Amino acid sequence: FTFSLCTGILSDDHVLAAALWRNLFNKHCEDPRQLELLVEYVRKQMQYLDAINGEDLLLTGEVTWRPLVESNAQSILKPTSPAYNDEGL
């Protein structure tokens, strides 16, 4: 499961769609739009994770995932940086 999805994430959308179809849909997806939506969602989340500051992520351990459906799907915004107190916490 993990290897297949990792390969899909690192490959093109066709490979990712095949991995999602096998692993999440158990090879049964009657509506291809659902698979297309999930491919878009995974790509959007990966782009969002890439924009997160690694130090902030390590300090907070928190990720606020983007919604499945957005009114403006092109709005890949940089996540807000957390506020720290004087001790860096």
N, CA, C and O atoms as a CHARMM CRD file, in Angstrom:
* protein
*
  356
    1    1 PHE  N      0.83200  -1.19400   0.00000 PROA 1      0.00000
    2    1 PHE  CA     0.00000   0.00000   0.00000 PROA 1      0.00000
    3    1 PHE  C      0.86400   1.24100   0.00000 PROA 1      0.00000
    4    1 PHE  O      0.71400   2.08400  -0.88500 PROA 1      0.00000
    5    2 THR  N      1.75000   1.38500   0.94300 PROA 2      0.00000
    6    2 THR  CA     2.56200   2.59200   1.06400 PROA 2      0.00000
    7    2 THR  C      3.47000   2.77700  -0.14000 PROA 2      0.00000
    8    2 THR  O      3.55700   3.87700  -0.68600 PROA 2      0.00000
    9    3 PHE  N      4.15100   1.71100  -0.56200 PROA 3      0.00000
   10    3 PHE  CA     5.05400   1.81400  -1.69800 PROA 3      0.00000
   11    3 PHE  C      4.30400   2.23000  -2.95200 PROA 3      0.00000
   12    3 PHE  O      4.78200   3.07400  -3.71100 PROA 3      0.00000
   13    4 SER  N      3.14300   1.65200  -3.17300 PROA 4      0.00000
   14    4 SER  CA     2.35700   1.95800  -4.35500 PROA 4      0.00000
   15    4 SER  C      1.93400   3.41900  -4.38000 PROA 4      0.00000
   16    4 SER  O      2.04800   4.07400  -5.41500 PROA 4      0.00000
   17    5 LEU  N      1.44500   3.94200  -3.25000 PROA 5      0.00000
   18    5 LEU  CA     1.03200   5.34000  -3.21000 PROA 5      0.00000
   19    5 LEU  C      2.22200   6.27400  -3.30600 PROA 5      0.00000
   20    5 LEU  O      2.13300   7.32100  -3.94800 PROA 5      0.00000
   21    6 CYS  N      3.33500   5.91700  -2.68200 PROA 6      0.00000
   22    6 CYS  CA     4.54400   6.75000  -2.79400 PROA 6      0.00000
   23    6 CYS  C      5.01300   6.81600  -4.23000 PROA 6      0.00000
   24    6 CYS  O      5.39600   7.88100  -4.71400 PROA 6      0.00000
   25    7 THR  N      4.98700   5.68600  -4.91500 PROA 7      0.00000
   26    7 THR  CA     5.35700   5.66100  -6.32500 PROA 7      0.00000
   27    7 THR  C      4.41100   6.54700  -7.12200 PROA 7      0.00000
   28    7 THR  O      4.85000   7.28500  -8.00400 PROA 7      0.00000
   29    8 GLY  N      3.11700   6.48100  -6.82100 PROA 8      0.00000
   30    8 GLY  CA     2.12900   7.29900  -7.51300 PROA 8      0.00000
   31    8 GLY  C      2.34900   8.77700  -7.27800 PROA 8      0.00000
   32    8 GLY  O      2.23500   9.57800  -8.20600 PROA 8      0.00000
   33    9 ILE  N      2.66300   9.14600  -6.05000 PROA 9      0.00000
   34    9 ILE  CA     2.88500  10.55200  -5.73100 PROA 9      0.00000
   35    9 ILE  C      4.10600  11.08100  -6.47200 PROA 9      0.00000
   36    9 ILE  O      4.11300  12.22800  -6.91900 PROA 9      0.00000
   37   10 LEU  N      5.13100  10.25800  -6.60300 PROA 10     0.00000
   38   10 LEU  CA     6.36000  10.67800  -7.27000 PROA 10     0.00000
   39   10 LEU  C      6.27400  10.58100  -8.78600 PROA 10     0.00000
   40   10 LEU  O      7.16700  11.05800  -9.48600 PROA 10     0.00000
   41   11 SER  N      5.21800   9.97500  -9.30100 PROA 11     0.00000
   42   11 SER  CA     5.05600   9.79700 -10.74900 PROA 11     0.00000
   43   11 SER  C      3.99800  10.76600 -11.27600 PROA 11     0.00000
   44   11 SER  O      3.66500  11.76200 -10.63400 PROA 11     0.00000
   45   12 ASP  N      3.48100  10.44400 -12.45800 PROA 12     0.00000
   46   12 ASP  CA     2.45500  11.30800 -13.04100 PROA 12     0.00000
   47   12 ASP  C      1.07000  10.92900 -12.51000 PROA 12     0.00000
   48   12 ASP  O      0.92200   9.98300 -11.73600 PROA 12     0.00000
   49   13 ASP  N      0.07200  11.68100 -12.93800 PROA 13     0.00000
   50   13 ASP  CA    -1.28600  11.47900 -12.44200 PROA 13     0.00000
   51   13 ASP  C     -1.85400  10.11000 -12.79300 PROA 13     0.00000
   52   13 ASP  O     -2.66900   9.57100 -12.04400 PROA 13     0.00000
   53   14 HSD  N     -1.44100   9.54500 -13.91200 PROA 14     0.00000
   54   14 HSD  CA    -1.94600   8.21700 -14.30000 PROA 14     0.00000
   55   14 HSD  C     -1.47900   7.15800 -13.30400 PROA 14     0.00000
   56   14 HSD  O     -2.25800   6.29000 -12.91100 PROA 14     0.00000
   57   15 VAL  N     -0.23800   7.22400 -12.90200 PROA 15     0.00000
   58   15 VAL  CA     0.30700   6.26300 -11.94200 PROA 15     0.00000
   59   15 VAL  C     -0.34400   6.46700 -10.57900 PROA 15     0.00000
   60   15 VAL  O     -0.68800   5.49600  -9.90400 PROA 15     0.00000
   61   16 LEU  N     -0.51600   7.72500 -10.16900 PROA 16     0.00000
   62   16 LEU  CA    -1.17400   8.01400  -8.89800 PROA 16     0.00000
   63   16 LEU  C     -2.61800   7.52100  -8.92600 PROA 16     0.00000
   64   16 LEU  O     -3.07800   6.90300  -7.96500 PROA 16     0.00000
   65   17 ALA  N     -3.32600   7.78200 -10.00200 PROA 17     0.00000
   66   17 ALA  CA    -4.71900   7.32900 -10.11800 PROA 17     0.00000
   67   17 ALA  C     -4.80000   5.81100 -10.02700 PROA 17     0.00000
   68   17 ALA  O     -5.70100   5.27900  -9.37900 PROA 17     0.00000
   69   18 ALA  N     -3.88200   5.11800 -10.66000 PROA 18     0.00000
   70   18 ALA  CA    -3.88100   3.65000 -10.59900 PROA 18     0.00000
   71   18 ALA  C     -3.63000   3.16500  -9.16700 PROA 18     0.00000
   72   18 ALA  O     -4.26100   2.20900  -8.71700 PROA 18     0.00000
   73   19 ALA  N     -2.71900   3.81600  -8.46000 PROA 19     0.00000
   74   19 ALA  CA    -2.42500   3.42300  -7.07700 PROA 19     0.00000
   75   19 ALA  C     -3.63100   3.68600  -6.17600 PROA 19     0.00000
   76   19 ALA  O     -3.95800   2.85700  -5.32800 PROA 19     0.00000
   77   20 LEU  N     -4.29100   4.82200  -6.34900 PROA 20     0.00000
   78   20 LEU  CA    -5.47600   5.13000  -5.55500 PROA 20     0.00000
   79   20 LEU  C     -6.60500   4.16100  -5.88300 PROA 20     0.00000
   80   20 LEU  O     -7.31400   3.70500  -4.98600 PROA 20     0.00000
   81   21 TRP  N     -6.77400   3.84600  -7.15800 PROA 21     0.00000
   82   21 TRP  CA    -7.81800   2.91500  -7.60300 PROA 21     0.00000
   83   21 TRP  C     -7.61200   1.54000  -6.97100 PROA 21     0.00000
   84   21 TRP  O     -8.56600   0.90900  -6.51500 PROA 21     0.00000
   85   22 ARG  N     -6.35900   1.08200  -6.94800 PROA 22     0.00000
   86   22 ARG  CA    -6.06400  -0.23300  -6.35800 PROA 22     0.00000
   87   22 ARG  C     -6.20900  -0.22400  -4.84400 PROA 22     0.00000
   88   22 ARG  O     -6.80300  -1.13700  -4.27100 PROA 22     0.00000
   89   23 ASN  N     -5.66400   0.81200  -4.18600 PROA 23     0.00000
   90   23 ASN  CA    -5.53300   0.79300  -2.73800 PROA 23     0.00000
   91   23 ASN  C     -6.71100   1.39100  -1.97800 PROA 23     0.00000
   92   23 ASN  O     -7.07900   0.87800  -0.92100 PROA 23     0.00000
   93   24 LEU  N     -7.30000   2.44500  -2.48100 PROA 24     0.00000
   94   24 LEU  CA    -8.40500   3.07800  -1.76100 PROA 24     0.00000
   95   24 LEU  C     -9.77400   2.65200  -2.29200 PROA 24     0.00000
   96   24 LEU  O    -10.72800   2.49800  -1.53000 PROA 24     0.00000
   97   25 PHE  N     -9.85200   2.46600  -3.59000 PROA 25     0.00000
   98   25 PHE  CA   -11.12600   2.07500  -4.18300 PROA 25     0.00000
   99   25 PHE  C    -11.25800   0.55600  -4.32100 PROA 25     0.00000
  100   25 PHE  O    -12.30200   0.06200  -4.74700 PROA 25     0.00000
  101   26 ASN  N    -10.20900  -0.18100  -3.96300 PROA 26     0.00000
  102   26 ASN  CA   -10.21400  -1.64000  -4.05200 PROA 26     0.00000
  103   26 ASN  C    -10.62000  -2.11900  -5.45200 PROA 26     0.00000
  104   26 ASN  O    -11.32600  -3.11600  -5.60000 PROA 26     0.00000
  105   27 LYS  N    -10.16400  -1.39500  -6.46300 PROA 27     0.00000
  106   27 LYS  CA   -10.40900  -1.68200  -7.88000 PROA 27     0.00000
  107   27 LYS  C    -11.88100  -1.59800  -8.26700 PROA 27     0.00000
  108   27 LYS  O    -12.29600  -2.19100  -9.26200 PROA 27     0.00000
  109   28 HSD  N    -12.67200  -0.86600  -7.48400 PROA 28     0.00000
  110   28 HSD  CA   -14.09700  -0.67300  -7.79500 PROA 28     0.00000
  111   28 HSD  C    -14.43200   0.80200  -7.67700 PROA 28     0.00000
  112   28 HSD  O    -14.60700   1.31800  -6.57200 PROA 28     0.00000
  113   29 CYS  N    -14.51900   1.47500  -8.79800 PROA 29     0.00000
  114   29 CYS  CA   -14.87100   2.89400  -8.82100 PROA 29     0.00000
  115   29 CYS  C    -15.81300   3.10000  -9.99300 PROA 29     0.00000
  116   29 CYS  O    -15.39700   3.09400 -11.15200 PROA 29     0.00000
  117   30 GLU  N    -17.08900   3.28300  -9.67600 PROA 30     0.00000
  118   30 GLU  CA   -18.08700   3.42000 -10.73600 PROA 30     0.00000
  119   30 GLU  C    -18.12000   4.82000 -11.34100 PROA 30     0.00000
  120   30 GLU  O    -18.60100   5.00300 -12.46000 PROA 30     0.00000
  121   31 ASP  N    -17.61400   5.80100 -10.61100 PROA 31     0.00000
  122   31 ASP  CA   -17.61100   7.17500 -11.10100 PROA 31     0.00000
  123   31 ASP  C    -16.17300   7.67000 -11.19600 PROA 31     0.00000
  124   31 ASP  O    -15.57000   7.98800 -10.17100 PROA 31     0.00000
  125   32 PRO  N    -15.60900   7.74500 -12.39500 PROA 32     0.00000
  126   32 PRO  CA   -14.21600   8.17600 -12.53900 PROA 32     0.00000
  127   32 PRO  C    -13.96100   9.59300 -12.03100 PROA 32     0.00000
  128   32 PRO  O    -12.81500   9.95700 -11.76700 PROA 32     0.00000
  129   33 ARG  N    -15.02200  10.39900 -11.89100 PROA 33     0.00000
  130   33 ARG  CA   -14.84700  11.75200 -11.35800 PROA 33     0.00000
  131   33 ARG  C    -14.39200  11.70300  -9.89700 PROA 33     0.00000
  132   33 ARG  O    -13.67800  12.59800  -9.44500 PROA 33     0.00000
  133   34 GLN  N    -14.79700  10.66600  -9.15400 PROA 34     0.00000
  134   34 GLN  CA   -14.34300  10.52100  -7.77200 PROA 34     0.00000
  135   34 GLN  C    -12.83700  10.27900  -7.72700 PROA 34     0.00000
  136   34 GLN  O    -12.13300  10.84400  -6.89000 PROA 34     0.00000
  137   35 LEU  N    -12.35500   9.44400  -8.62600 PROA 35     0.00000
  138   35 LEU  CA   -10.91900   9.17400  -8.69600 PROA 35     0.00000
  139   35 LEU  C    -10.15900  10.42200  -9.11900 PROA 35     0.00000
  140   35 LEU  O     -9.09200  10.71600  -8.58000 PROA 35     0.00000
  141   36 GLU  N    -10.69800  11.14800 -10.07000 PROA 36     0.00000
  142   36 GLU  CA   -10.06800  12.39400 -10.51900 PROA 36     0.00000
  143   36 GLU  C    -10.00600  13.41700  -9.37700 PROA 36     0.00000
  144   36 GLU  O     -8.99500  14.09900  -9.20500 PROA 36     0.00000
  145   37 LEU  N    -11.07500  13.51700  -8.60800 PROA 37     0.00000
  146   37 LEU  CA   -11.11500  14.43300  -7.47000 PROA 37     0.00000
  147   37 LEU  C    -10.06700  14.04400  -6.43000 PROA 37     0.00000
  148   37 LEU  O     -9.41600  14.91400  -5.85300 PROA 37     0.00000
  149   38 LEU  N     -9.90200  12.76000  -6.18900 PROA 38     0.00000
  150   38 LEU  CA    -8.92500  12.30400  -5.20900 PROA 38     0.00000
  151   38 LEU  C     -7.49300  12.55000  -5.68600 PROA 38     0.00000
  152   38 LEU  O     -6.62900  12.89600  -4.88000 PROA 38     0.00000
  153   39 VAL  N     -7.23200  12.38100  -6.97200 PROA 39     0.00000
  154   39 VAL  CA    -5.91000  12.68400  -7.52200 PROA 39     0.00000
  155   39 VAL  C     -5.61100  14.17200  -7.32800 PROA 39     0.00000
  156   39 VAL  O     -4.51600  14.53200  -6.89600 PROA 39     0.00000
  157   40 GLU  N     -6.57500  15.03500  -7.64400 PROA 40     0.00000
  158   40 GLU  CA    -6.39500  16.47100  -7.43900 PROA 40     0.00000
  159   40 GLU  C     -6.14400  16.78200  -5.97100 PROA 40     0.00000
  160   40 GLU  O     -5.29400  17.61100  -5.64600 PROA 40     0.00000
  161   41 TYR  N     -6.87900  16.12100  -5.08400 PROA 41     0.00000
  162   41 TYR  CA    -6.73500  16.35100  -3.65000 PROA 41     0.00000
  163   41 TYR  C     -5.33400  15.97600  -3.17200 PROA 41     0.00000
  164   41 TYR  O     -4.71100  16.73500  -2.43000 PROA 41     0.00000
  165   42 VAL  N     -4.83700  14.82300  -3.58700 PROA 42     0.00000
  166   42 VAL  CA    -3.49500  14.38500  -3.18200 PROA 42     0.00000
  167   42 VAL  C     -2.45100  15.36600  -3.69600 PROA 42     0.00000
  168   42 VAL  O     -1.54600  15.74400  -2.95200 PROA 42     0.00000
  169   43 ARG  N     -2.55900  15.78200  -4.94800 PROA 43     0.00000
  170   43 ARG  CA    -1.60600  16.74500  -5.51300 PROA 43     0.00000
  171   43 ARG  C     -1.65900  18.07200  -4.76000 PROA 43     0.00000
  172   43 ARG  O     -0.62100  18.67100  -4.47900 PROA 43     0.00000
  173   44 LYS  N     -2.86900  18.53100  -4.43300 PROA 44     0.00000
  174   44 LYS  CA    -3.03600  19.79200  -3.70700 PROA 44     0.00000
  175   44 LYS  C     -2.40100  19.68700  -2.31900 PROA 44     0.00000
  176   44 LYS  O     -1.73200  20.62000  -1.87500 PROA 44     0.00000
  177   45 GLN  N     -2.60200  18.56800  -1.63600 PROA 45     0.00000
  178   45 GLN  CA    -2.02700  18.39400  -0.30300 PROA 45     0.00000
  179   45 GLN  C     -0.50100  18.33500  -0.37200 PROA 45     0.00000
  180   45 GLN  O      0.17500  18.88500   0.49800 PROA 45     0.00000
  181   46 MET  N      0.04200  17.68500  -1.38200 PROA 46     0.00000
  182   46 MET  CA     1.50000  17.60400  -1.52500 PROA 46     0.00000
  183   46 MET  C      2.08600  18.99100  -1.76900 PROA 46     0.00000
  184   46 MET  O      3.12500  19.33400  -1.20500 PROA 46     0.00000
  185   47 GLN  N      1.42900  19.78400  -2.60200 PROA 47     0.00000
  186   47 GLN  CA     1.89400  21.14900  -2.85800 PROA 47     0.00000
  187   47 GLN  C      1.81900  21.97000  -1.57600 PROA 47     0.00000
  188   47 GLN  O      2.72000  22.75800  -1.29000 PROA 47     0.00000
  189   48 TYR  N      0.76900  21.79300  -0.81700 PROA 48     0.00000
  190   48 TYR  CA     0.59100  22.50600   0.43700 PROA 48     0.00000
  191   48 TYR  C      1.67600  22.10700   1.44400 PROA 48     0.00000
  192   48 TYR  O      2.25600  22.97000   2.10300 PROA 48     0.00000
  193   49 LEU  N      1.95100  20.80400   1.56400 PROA 49     0.00000
  194   49 LEU  CA     2.99600  20.33400   2.48300 PROA 49     0.00000
  195   49 LEU  C      4.36400  20.86200   2.08600 PROA 49     0.00000
  196   49 LEU  O      5.17800  21.19800   2.94500 PROA 49     0.00000
  197   50 ASP  N      4.61600  20.93700   0.79000 PROA 50     0.00000
  198   50 ASP  CA     5.89500  21.48200   0.31900 PROA 50     0.00000
  199   50 ASP  C      6.07700  22.94200   0.72200 PROA 50     0.00000
  200   50 ASP  O      7.20700  23.40700   0.86900 PROA 50     0.00000
  201   51 ALA  N      4.96900  23.66800   0.90100 PROA 51     0.00000
  202   51 ALA  CA     5.04100  25.08900   1.23400 PROA 51     0.00000
  203   51 ALA  C      5.21800  25.33100   2.73000 PROA 51     0.00000
  204   51 ALA  O      5.51300  26.45200   3.14300 PROA 51     0.00000
  205   52 ILE  N      5.04000  24.29200   3.54400 PROA 52     0.00000
  206   52 ILE  CA     5.16200  24.45700   4.98900 PROA 52     0.00000
  207   52 ILE  C      6.63900  24.56000   5.36900 PROA 52     0.00000
  208   52 ILE  O      7.47600  23.80300   4.87900 PROA 52     0.00000
  209   53 ASN  N      6.93700  25.50800   6.24900 PROA 53     0.00000
  210   53 ASN  CA     8.28600  25.66200   6.76300 PROA 53     0.00000
  211   53 ASN  C      8.61200  24.44100   7.61900 PROA 53     0.00000
  212   53 ASN  O      7.88600  24.13300   8.56500 PROA 53     0.00000
  213   54 GLY  N      9.70300  23.74600   7.29100 PROA 54     0.00000
  214   54 GLY  CA    10.07600  22.52400   7.99800 PROA 54     0.00000
  215   54 GLY  C     10.30300  22.72300   9.48000 PROA 54     0.00000
  216   54 GLY  O      9.93600  21.86500  10.28300 PROA 54     0.00000
  217   55 GLU  N     10.90100  23.84300   9.85900 PROA 55     0.00000
  218   55 GLU  CA    11.13900  24.11300  11.28100 PROA 55     0.00000
  219   55 GLU  C      9.82200  24.30000  12.02600 PROA 55     0.00000
  220   55 GLU  O      9.65500  23.79200  13.13500 PROA 55     0.00000
  221   56 ASP  N      8.88600  25.03000  11.41700 PROA 56     0.00000
  222   56 ASP  CA     7.57500  25.21800  12.03700 PROA 56     0.00000
  223   56 ASP  C      6.86500  23.88000  12.21700 PROA 56     0.00000
  224   56 ASP  O      6.24700  23.62600  13.25100 PROA 56     0.00000
  225   57 LEU  N      6.96000  23.04600  11.21400 PROA 57     0.00000
  226   57 LEU  CA     6.31500  21.73300  11.28500 PROA 57     0.00000
  227   57 LEU  C      6.92000  20.89000  12.40100 PROA 57     0.00000
  228   57 LEU  O      6.19700  20.21800  13.13600 PROA 57     0.00000
  229   58 LEU  N      8.24200  20.92400  12.52800 PROA 58     0.00000
  230   58 LEU  CA     8.89300  20.15400  13.58700 PROA 58     0.00000
  231   58 LEU  C      8.54100  20.69100  14.97300 PROA 58     0.00000
  232   58 LEU  O      8.36900  19.91600  15.91500 PROA 58     0.00000
  233   59 LEU  N      8.43500  22.01800  15.10000 PROA 59     0.00000
  234   59 LEU  CA     8.13000  22.60500  16.40500 PROA 59     0.00000
  235   59 LEU  C      6.68400  22.38100  16.82700 PROA 59     0.00000
  236   59 LEU  O      6.41200  22.13100  18.00100 PROA 59     0.00000
  237   60 THR  N      5.75900  22.47000  15.88200 PROA 60     0.00000
  238   60 THR  CA     4.34400  22.35300  16.23600 PROA 60     0.00000
  239   60 THR  C      3.81300  20.93700  16.02900 PROA 60     0.00000
  240   60 THR  O      2.96700  20.47400  16.79500 PROA 60     0.00000
  241   61 GLY  N      4.29700  20.25800  15.01400 PROA 61     0.00000
  242   61 GLY  CA     3.77700  18.93300  14.68900 PROA 61     0.00000
  243   61 GLY  C      2.35600  18.97300  14.16200 PROA 61     0.00000
  244   61 GLY  O      1.68200  17.94600  14.09200 PROA 61     0.00000
  245   62 GLU  N      1.90300  20.15900  13.79200 PROA 62     0.00000
  246   62 GLU  CA     0.51600  20.32300  13.35400 PROA 62     0.00000
  247   62 GLU  C      0.44000  20.67800  11.88200 PROA 62     0.00000
  248   62 GLU  O      1.19000  21.51600  11.38200 PROA 62     0.00000
  249   63 VAL  N     -0.48300  20.02100  11.20300 PROA 63     0.00000
  250   63 VAL  CA    -0.78000  20.33000   9.81000 PROA 63     0.00000
  251   63 VAL  C     -2.27900  20.52400   9.70500 PROA 63     0.00000
  252   63 VAL  O     -3.04800  19.66000  10.12400 PROA 63     0.00000
  253   64 THR  N     -2.69900  21.64100   9.15500 PROA 64     0.00000
  254   64 THR  CA    -4.11100  21.86800   8.87800 PROA 64     0.00000
  255   64 THR  C     -4.32400  21.53100   7.40500 PROA 64     0.00000
  256   64 THR  O     -3.88800  22.26600   6.51900 PROA 64     0.00000
  257   65 TRP  N     -4.99800  20.41200   7.15600 PROA 65     0.00000
  258   65 TRP  CA    -5.17000  19.94600   5.77500 PROA 65     0.00000
  259   65 TRP  C     -6.12500  20.84800   5.02500 PROA 65     0.00000
  260   65 TRP  O     -7.04300  21.42700   5.60600 PROA 65     0.00000
  261   66 ARG  N     -5.90300  20.95800   3.75600 PROA 66     0.00000
  262   66 ARG  CA    -6.78600  21.73100   2.89200 PROA 66     0.00000
  263   66 ARG  C     -8.05700  20.94000   2.65700 PROA 66     0.00000
  264   66 ARG  O     -8.02600  19.71000   2.68500 PROA 66     0.00000
  265   67 PRO  N     -9.18000  21.61800   2.42400 PROA 67     0.00000
  266   67 PRO  CA   -10.44600  20.91400   2.20300 PROA 67     0.00000
  267   67 PRO  C    -10.44600  20.14400   0.88300 PROA 67     0.00000
  268   67 PRO  O     -9.69000  20.45700  -0.03600 PROA 67     0.00000
  269   68 LEU  N    -11.29800  19.14400   0.81200 PROA 68     0.00000
  270   68 LEU  CA   -11.40500  18.33900  -0.40100 PROA 68     0.00000
  271   68 LEU  C    -11.84700  19.20200  -1.57600 PROA 68     0.00000
  272   68 LEU  O    -11.28200  19.10900  -2.66600 PROA 68     0.00000
  273   69 VAL  N    -12.83800  20.02600  -1.36100 PROA 69     0.00000
  274   69 VAL  CA   -13.36100  20.89300  -2.42000 PROA 69     0.00000
  275   69 VAL  C    -13.23300  22.33400  -1.95500 PROA 69     0.00000
  276   69 VAL  O    -13.61900  22.66700  -0.83400 PROA 69     0.00000
  277   70 GLU  N    -12.69500  23.18500  -2.81200 PROA 70     0.00000
  278   70 GLU  CA   -12.52800  24.60900  -2.51500 PROA 70     0.00000
  279   70 GLU  C    -13.22400  25.43300  -3.58000 PROA 70     0.00000
  280   70 GLU  O    -13.33300  25.01100  -4.73100 PROA 70     0.00000
  281   71 SER  N    -13.69400  26.60700  -3.19400 PROA 71     0.00000
  282   71 SER  CA   -14.35000  27.47200  -4.17500 PROA 71     0.00000
  283   71 SER  C    -13.35300  27.98200  -5.20800 PROA 71     0.00000
  284   71 SER  O    -13.71200  28.17500  -6.37000 PROA 71     0.00000
  285   72 ASN  N    -12.10100  28.20200  -4.79700 PROA 72     0.00000
  286   72 ASN  CA   -11.06300  28.64600  -5.71500 PROA 72     0.00000
  287   72 ASN  C     -9.92700  27.62800  -5.67100 PROA 72     0.00000
  288   72 ASN  O     -8.98700  27.77700  -4.89000 PROA 72     0.00000
  289   73 ALA  N    -10.01100  26.61000  -6.49600 PROA 73     0.00000
  290   73 ALA  CA    -9.04800  25.50600  -6.46300 PROA 73     0.00000
  291   73 ALA  C     -7.63900  25.94900  -6.83600 PROA 73     0.00000
  292   73 ALA  O     -6.67900  25.23200  -6.55200 PROA 73     0.00000
  293   74 GLN  N     -7.49300  27.09800  -7.45600 PROA 74     0.00000
  294   74 GLN  CA    -6.17500  27.58200  -7.85900 PROA 74     0.00000
  295   74 GLN  C     -5.46700  28.31100  -6.72300 PROA 74     0.00000
  296   74 GLN  O     -4.32100  28.73200  -6.87400 PROA 74     0.00000
  297   75 SER  N     -6.14200  28.46200  -5.59100 PROA 75     0.00000
  298   75 SER  CA    -5.58500  29.26600  -4.50400 PROA 75     0.00000
  299   75 SER  C     -4.69100  28.42700  -3.59500 PROA 75     0.00000
  300   75 SER  O     -5.05800  28.13600  -2.45700 PROA 75     0.00000
  301   76 ILE  N     -3.55100  28.04900  -4.08300 PROA 76     0.00000
  302   76 ILE  CA    -2.59400  27.32500  -3.25600 PROA 76     0.00000
  303   76 ILE  C     -1.81400  28.37900  -2.48000 PROA 76     0.00000
  304   76 ILE  O     -0.83200  28.93900  -2.96900 PROA 76     0.00000
  305   77 LEU  N     -2.26900  28.63200  -1.27200 PROA 77     0.00000
  306   77 LEU  CA    -1.66400  29.67400  -0.45100 PROA 77     0.00000
  307   77 LEU  C     -0.61700  29.08700   0.46900 PROA 77     0.00000
  308   77 LEU  O     -0.72200  27.93900   0.90000 PROA 77     0.00000
  309   78 LYS  N      0.38200  29.87600   0.76300 PROA 78     0.00000
  310   78 LYS  CA     1.39400  29.44900   1.72000 PROA 78     0.00000
  311   78 LYS  C      0.75200  29.40300   3.09900 PROA 78     0.00000
  312   78 LYS  O      0.05900  30.34200   3.49000 PROA 78     0.00000
  313   79 PRO  N      0.97200  28.33000   3.83400 PROA 79     0.00000
  314   79 PRO  CA     0.39900  28.24000   5.17100 PROA 79     0.00000
  315   79 PRO  C      0.93700  29.33800   6.07900 PROA 79     0.00000
  316   79 PRO  O      2.06500  29.80300   5.91300 PROA 79     0.00000
  317   80 THR  N      0.12100  29.73900   7.03000 PROA 80     0.00000
  318   80 THR  CA     0.57000  30.76200   7.97700 PROA 80     0.00000
  319   80 THR  C      1.57000  30.16700   8.94700 PROA 80     0.00000
  320   80 THR  O      1.44600  29.01100   9.35000 PROA 80     0.00000
  321   81 SER  N      2.54500  30.95000   9.31500 PROA 81     0.00000
  322   81 SER  CA     3.55100  30.50100  10.26300 PROA 81     0.00000
  323   81 SER  C      2.98200  30.62500  11.68200 PROA 81     0.00000
  324   81 SER  O      2.28900  31.59500  11.99000 PROA 81     0.00000
  325   82 PRO  N      3.27000  29.66200  12.52900 PROA 82     0.00000
  326   82 PRO  CA     2.77800  29.74000  13.90700 PROA 82     0.00000
  327   82 PRO  C      3.50100  30.83300  14.68900 PROA 82     0.00000
  328   82 PRO  O      4.62300  31.21100  14.35400 PROA 82     0.00000
  329   83 ALA  N      2.85200  31.32700  15.72000 PROA 83     0.00000
  330   83 ALA  CA     3.47800  32.32600  16.60400 PROA 83     0.00000
  331   83 ALA  C      4.13100  31.60800  17.75600 PROA 83     0.00000
  332   83 ALA  O      3.56200  30.67100  18.31600 PROA 83     0.00000
  333   84 TYR  N      5.32000  32.04000  18.11100 PROA 84     0.00000
  334   84 TYR  CA     6.07600  31.42200  19.20600 PROA 84     0.00000
  335   84 TYR  C      6.23600  32.40900  20.35000 PROA 84     0.00000
  336   84 TYR  O      6.24700  33.62100  20.13500 PROA 84     0.00000
  337   85 ASN  N      6.36000  31.89100  21.56500 PROA 85     0.00000
  338   85 ASN  CA     6.63100  32.75500  22.71200 PROA 85     0.00000
  339   85 ASN  C      8.13700  33.00300  22.81100 PROA 85     0.00000
  340   85 ASN  O      8.88800  32.59200  21.92600 PROA 85     0.00000
  341   86 ASP  N      8.57700  33.65700  23.85900 PROA 86     0.00000
  342   86 ASP  CA     9.98300  34.03100  24.00100 PROA 86     0.00000
  343   86 ASP  C     10.93200  32.84100  24.05800 PROA 86     0.00000
  344   86 ASP  O     12.10300  32.95700  23.69600 PROA 86     0.00000
  345   87 GLU  N     10.42800  31.69500  24.51200 PROA 87     0.00000
  346   87 GLU  CA    11.27500  30.51400  24.58500 PROA 87     0.00000
  347   87 GLU  C     11.30900  29.73600  23.26900 PROA 87     0.00000
  348   87 GLU  O     11.94700  28.68600  23.18500 PROA 87     0.00000
  349   88 GLY  N     10.63600  30.24000  22.25800 PROA 88     0.00000
  350   88 GLY  CA    10.57400  29.55000  20.98900 PROA 88     0.00000
  351   88 GLY  C      9.50200  28.48200  20.93200 PROA 88     0.00000
  352   88 GLY  O      9.49300  27.65300  20.02300 PROA 88     0.00000
  353   89 LEU  N      8.59400  28.49800  21.90400 PROA 89     0.00000
  354   89 LEU  CA     7.51200  27.51100  21.95000 PROA 89     0.00000
  355   89 LEU  C      6.17600  28.14200  21.65400 PROA 89     0.00000
  356   89 LEU  O      5.15500  27.45400  21.65100 PROA 89     0.00000
